[in-house]
Amino acid sequence: MKHTRLLPLVLLLPVACAEEVNRFDREEAGVYFSSGNRDSGGREYYQDSLSLSFGTLDVDMEAIYEEYFDFLDYGTPMTPLDHSMQNVTEHLVRVPVATLGHVKDYPRPVRVVIDEQRTTATRGTHYEVDLSGVIVPAGGSAATLDVHVLRAPDLKEREVTIAFKIEENEHFKIYFETRENTNLYTVRGTPVDATRFIIAANEFYTEPLYWNVFCAGMPEYGVPPDYFGTWTARKYAFVNSTLGWSDADWVTCMLPVSKIAMGRFGYASTIVQKKLQALADAGTPEREADGSFMQLAGAYLVDYSAYE
């Protein structure tokens, strides 16, 4: 008898779920941006913007140290690192677009335009995009906005934004402007834009730990800067370009896989000093962002007396 009484309840469950899910039943399809990410717990969250930097390097230090300990224990050679951003000229950002409603047996373009009021980037200089290429294929329910973010020189000095918005056309309507950033029932979401998406781009750098340790000195304790001297983003790029060092070399400094070690700073500073001096002597001195001459420290000072 227990099974007989439970059976009708079990049979009703799929019907109730079906009625709950199939609420969107309109002839005109809807469209929205559906970019998302997952947190450390694997939960999915939606976003209406992202920030990227040509100055950010993702190095798997756990794997590097595992190789390092194998090198110490067994003499196993470490894998050479080449994570330099020096030759990277662009980032491809793929922004997903989702639709509501029935699929069709023909391709449907999505109208995406530049939101000029929120955009500070210049097309052709900071980014390239084919807005006519956002097309939901026949039988499909999603598309992708492909944005090529370019490594423009001024990204070292400022961050730019590229803003997009979806507008209605003959194929798609806008049914909601915002959405919650998660569909988890256990989390109260916060509103994010559903029809606008912003990409922020820069090439900002931060002072590497080992530059601070070996070059910056500790003036507050009477220890003056040495070697490359005070860190600046332009000087960092100049040093790396001159010596063939990479961002990864700075992260893994002192490990066998890195080109950078304490015993090499004197020789490296001499090379950089000679290049800076040659530029100064030729009348084309290297300058910092504020217009001052790029200078090293300690025994590696560049002579700019000709410009006094």
C-alpha positions in Angstrom: 0.0 0.0 0.0 2.9 2.4 0.7 4.0 2.1 -2.9 0.5 2.6 -4.2 0.1 5.9 -2.3 3.5 7.2 -3.3 3.2 6.4 -7.0 0.9 9.3 -8.0 3.2 11.8 -6.3 6.2 10.5 -8.2 4.3 10.7 -11.5 3.3 14.3 -10.8 6.9 15.6 -10.4 7.9 15.7 -14.1 4.7 17.5 -14.9 5.3 20.2 -12.3 8.9 20.7 -13.4 7.9 20.9 -17.0 5.3 23.6 -16.2 8.0 25.5 -14.2 10.6 25.4 -17.0 8.6 26.1 -20.1 7.5 29.6 -19.2 9.2 31.3 -22.2 6.9 30.5 -25.1 6.9 33.5 -27.4 7.3 33.6 -31.2 9.9 36.4 -31.1 13.2 35.2 -29.8 15.2 37.1 -27.2 19.0 37.7 -26.9 21.5 38.7 -24.2 25.2 38.5 -23.3 25.9 35.3 -21.3 29.6 35.6 -20.3 30.3 33.6 -17.2 33.0 32.3 -14.9 33.4 29.8 -12.1 34.7 30.5 -8.6 37.0 28.3 -6.5 34.1 26.1 -5.5 33.0 25.4 -9.1 30.0 27.6 -8.9 29.1 29.5 -12.0 28.7 33.3 -12.0 27.8 35.7 -14.8 29.6 38.9 -15.7 29.1 42.0 -17.8 32.8 43.0 -18.0 36.3 41.8 -17.8 39.8 43.3 -17.4 42.9 42.0 -19.2 46.5 43.2 -19.1 49.4 42.6 -21.4 51.6 43.0 -18.2 50.1 40.1 -16.3 51.8 36.7 -16.4 50.3 33.5 -15.1 53.1 31.2 -14.0 52.5 27.8 -12.5 54.9 28.1 -9.5 53.7 24.7 -8.1 54.8 22.9 -11.2 58.1 24.9 -11.3 59.0 24.0 -7.8 58.2 20.4 -8.4 60.6 20.4 -11.2 63.1 22.2 -9.1 63.0 19.7 -6.3 63.4 16.9 -8.9 66.4 18.7 -10.2 67.9 18.9 -6.6 67.1 15.3 -5.8 67.7 13.5 -9.1 69.5 16.0 -11.3 66.5 16.0 -13.7 66.8 19.0 -16.1 64.2 21.7 -15.6 62.0 22.7 -18.5 63.1 26.1 -19.9 60.5 28.8 -19.5 59.4 31.1 -22.2 56.4 32.9 -20.8 57.6 36.4 -22.0 54.8 38.7 -23.2 57.4 40.4 -25.5 56.1 38.9 -28.7 52.4 38.9 -27.8 50.6 41.5 -30.0 47.0 40.9 -29.1 44.5 39.0 -26.9 41.4 37.4 -28.4 38.4 37.9 -26.2 35.3 35.7 -27.1 32.1 37.1 -25.6 29.3 34.5 -25.6 25.8 35.6 -26.7 22.7 33.5 -25.8 19.2 33.4 -27.2 15.7 32.7 -25.8 12.9 31.0 -27.8 12.7 28.5 -30.6 15.6 27.7 -32.8 15.3 28.4 -36.5 16.5 26.5 -39.6 18.3 29.6 -41.0 21.1 31.8 -39.6 20.1 34.8 -37.6 22.5 37.8 -37.2 22.6 39.6 -33.8 22.8 43.4 -33.8 25.8 44.4 -31.7 27.1 48.0 -31.7 29.8 50.0 -30.0 28.6 51.8 -26.9 30.4 55.1 -27.7 29.6 56.8 -24.4 31.4 54.0 -22.4 34.2 53.4 -24.9 37.6 55.1 -24.5 39.5 52.8 -26.9 40.2 53.6 -30.6 39.1 51.1 -33.2 42.1 50.0 -35.2 44.6 51.1 -32.5 43.3 49.3 -29.4 41.0 46.7 -30.9 39.5 45.2 -34.0 36.1 43.6 -34.2 33.7 42.4 -36.9 30.3 43.3 -35.6 28.6 41.7 -38.6 30.0 38.3 -37.6 27.8 37.8 -34.6 25.5 35.2 -36.1 23.4 32.5 -34.6 23.8 29.5 -37.0 20.8 27.6 -38.4 19.6 25.2 -35.7 21.6 27.0 -33.0 20.8 29.1 -30.0 24.1 30.9 -29.3 26.8 33.1 -31.0 30.1 34.7 -30.2 31.4 38.2 -30.3 35.1 38.0 -31.1 37.2 41.0 -30.1 40.9 41.3 -30.9 42.4 43.5 -28.2 45.6 45.0 -29.6 48.8 45.8 -27.7 48.9 49.6 -28.3 51.9 51.5 -26.9 49.8 53.8 -24.8 48.4 50.9 -22.7 51.5 51.2 -20.5 50.3 54.6 -19.4 46.5 54.2 -19.3 43.7 51.7 -19.3 41.1 51.8 -22.1 37.6 50.4 -22.3 35.7 48.8 -25.2 31.9 48.7 -24.6 29.4 46.8 -26.6 25.6 46.7 -26.5 23.0 44.5 -28.1 20.1 46.1 -29.9 16.9 44.6 -31.2 16.5 43.7 -34.9 14.1 41.7 -37.0 15.3 38.4 -35.4 15.7 39.2 -31.7 14.0 41.3 -29.0 15.4 42.6 -25.8 13.3 41.0 -23.0 15.5 42.1 -20.0 18.2 44.6 -19.5 19.7 43.1 -16.4 20.0 39.6 -14.8 21.3 38.3 -11.6 25.0 37.2 -11.6 24.1 33.6 -10.6 21.2 31.2 -10.9 22.1 29.4 -7.7 19.1 29.1 -5.4 21.4 29.2 -2.3 23.0 32.5 -3.2 21.4 35.9 -3.5 22.7 37.3 -6.8 23.6 40.9 -7.7 22.4 42.6 -10.9 24.6 42.6 -14.0 24.0 44.0 -17.4 22.5 41.6 -19.9 22.7 43.7 -23.0 26.0 45.5 -22.5 29.5 44.2 -22.1 32.7 46.1 -21.3 36.4 45.0 -21.9 39.1 47.0 -20.0 42.6 46.6 -21.3 46.0 47.9 -20.1 49.7 46.9 -20.0 50.4 47.8 -16.4 53.3 46.2 -14.6 54.2 45.8 -10.9 57.7 45.8 -9.5 59.0 42.2 -9.3 60.0 41.0 -5.8 63.6 40.4 -6.8 64.0 43.8 -8.4 62.9 45.2 -5.0 65.3 42.9 -3.2 68.4 43.4 -5.3 68.0 46.8 -7.0 65.7 49.2 -5.2 67.7 49.3 -1.9 66.2 50.4 1.4 66.7 54.2 1.7 64.8 54.2 5.0 67.7 52.1 6.5 70.5 53.9 4.7 70.8 51.3 1.9 70.9 53.1 -1.4 69.6 51.7 -4.7 72.0 49.6 -6.7 72.3 48.1 -10.2 69.1 49.1 -12.1 68.0 51.4 -9.3 64.4 52.5 -8.7 61.8 50.5 -10.6 59.6 52.0 -13.3 57.5 50.2 -15.9 59.5 51.7 -18.8 62.8 50.8 -17.3 61.6 47.3 -16.6 60.6 46.9 -20.2 63.9 48.4 -21.4 66.0 46.1 -19.2 64.1 43.0 -20.3 64.3 43.9 -24.0 68.1 44.7 -23.7 69.0 41.5 -21.9 66.5 39.1 -23.4 64.9 38.5 -20.0 61.2 37.7 -19.6 58.5 38.2 -17.0 58.8 34.6 -16.1 62.5 35.0 -15.4 61.7 37.5 -12.8 59.1 35.3 -11.2 61.5 32.4 -11.0 64.6 34.4 -10.2 67.4 32.4 -8.5 66.1 29.0 -9.8 68.1 27.2 -12.5 65.3 27.7 -15.0 65.7 31.5 -14.8 68.2 33.7 -16.6 68.3 36.0 -13.6 70.5 35.4 -10.6 72.3 37.5 -8.0 75.7 37.0 -9.5 74.6 38.3 -12.9 73.2 41.7 -11.9 76.6 43.4 -12.2 77.2 42.2 -15.7 73.6 42.8 -16.7 73.7 46.4 -15.4 76.9 47.1 -17.3 75.2 46.0 -20.6 72.1 48.2 -19.9 74.3 51.1 -18.8 76.3 51.0 -22.0 73.2 50.9 -24.1 71.6 53.9 -22.3 74.9 55.8 -22.6 75.1 55.1 -26.3 71.6 56.5 -26.8 72.5 59.5 -24.7 75.7 60.2 -26.7 73.8 59.8 -30.0 71.3 62.6 -28.9 68.4 60.2 -28.4 68.4 59.6 -24.7 65.9 57.1 -23.2 63.3 58.8 -21.1 60.8 57.8 -18.4 57.0 58.5 -18.7 57.5 61.8 -17.0 60.1 63.0 -19.4 63.1 62.5 -17.1 66.2 60.6 -18.3 66.2 56.8 -17.6 68.9 56.3 -14.9 70.5 53.3 -13.2 72.2 53.4 -9.8 75.4 52.7 -7.9 78.4 52.2 -10.2 76.2 52.1 -13.2 75.0 55.7 -13.6 74.5 57.1 -17.1 76.3 60.4 -17.8 73.7 62.9 -18.9 75.9 66.0 -18.3 75.7 66.9 -22.0 72.1 67.8 -21.5 72.6 70.1 -18.5 
